[in-house]
Amino acid sequence: MVKNTDDEEQIFEDHTVGAMGILSTLETILGLLEDHPEIIFKVEPVVRNCILTIFDCYSENFFEEALSLIHTLIAVRISPEMWQIYDLVFKAFNEEGATFFADCMPVLHAFLTVGSEVFLSSQEKNSNVVINV
């Protein structure tokens, strides 16, 4: 029975390494496309689905990579769909606390600066930041 546990652990590690590789590749591709926001806009739905899965499943092992992807996606403009991601990042920030602070602050800052009009127009987002930060 111990062998099955070891095998399962190895499979989990293999899957984790594979997922990290995919996220790293996505990050590299987005980095290469930084000067082409029209292309980033077209690939955003695919990358956003990966990010949503990470936060929906609360896969904290992948939060750092997800935040890096988010930061690249919202560097120039924030689509309405990316505001769903803001809510998930803010929720994770509240649950993780100080350990998550350094990783998520650049993303939260980008949401506040790049998307300031939307942010300021949303009373709920404003009050959440004031109350929780």
N, C-alpha and C positions, 0 to 999 in steps of 0.2 A: 504494500500500500504506500509506503514511503516513496517508492519509485514513481508512482503516479503523481504524487505531489511535486516531486522534483521535475518530472516531465511537464506538468502544468505550469510550474514556475518558469521553466525554460521557454515554453511556448509564449507565456506572457511577456517575458523579456524580449523575445524575438519580435513580437507584435509591437512592443514599445519602441524598439530600435527602428522598426519599419515605419511606424507613425512619425517618429522624430525625423527620419530621412525625408519623408514626404513633406512635412511642414518646413523643413530646411530648404527643400527644393522650391516650394512655393514662395518662400521668403526671398530666395535668390532671384527667381523669375520676376517677382514684384520689384525688387531692387533694380533690376535691369530695365524695368519699364517705367521707372519714376519720371522720366522726361516725356512720357507718353500717357497722359491722364485719360485719353479716350480709350486706350487699350485696357488700362486698369479698370475703367468703368465697365468694360465688357466682361472681364474675368471676375469682377467683384462678386457676382452671385455664387460662383463655385467656391471661392475662398470664404465668403461669408457663411456658406453652409458648413464648411469645415469648422469655422470658429464657433458657430452656434452649437454644433455637436459637442465640441470641447466643453463649453460652458453649460450646456443642458445636462451633460453627463457628469459634470463637475470633475473633469479630468485634470486636477490641479497640476499633475506632472507636465502638462502641455500648456499651462497658462502663459508662461514666458514667451513661447513661440507664437501663441495666439495673439498676444498683445503686440508683438512685433508686426504681425500681419495686419492687425487693426490699424496700427499707427501708419503704416504705408498706405492703406486704403483710404484713410481720412485726411491725408496730408494736404490735399488740394481742395476737396469738397466732400461733404457728407451727404450721402443719399438718405432718403427717408428710412430705408430698410436698415441702414447702419445704426439708427437710433435705438433699434432693438438691442443691438450689441452694447450700446452705452448702458442700458438698464442692467444687462447681465454683468458687465464689468463692475458697475457700481455695487451691485448685489454681492459679487465675489469680494470686492474691496471691503465691504462691511463685515463679511463673514471671516475673511482671512486676517484682517487687521494689519498690523505693522509689518508682517512678513510679506505682504503683497504691495505695500505702499510704494516702494521704490520702483517696482515693475509697472504699476498701473498709472502712476502720476503723469508720465509723458502722454499717455493715451487720453486720460481725463483732461489734461491741459489742452490737447489738440481738439477734443470735442468742444471745450469751452471757447477756444479762440477761433477755430475754423467755422464752427457751427454756432457762433454766438447769437445770431438772430433767432434761430430755432430754440436754443437753450433759454434765452431771455423771454421768449414768448410762452414757454411752458412753466406754469406756476408749480406744477408737481416736481419737475426736475430741479427748479430753484430751491424749493423748500427742502427737498431731500439732501441737497448738498449742504445747505446751511445747517440743518439739524444733525446730519451724520458725520460731517467732517469737522 
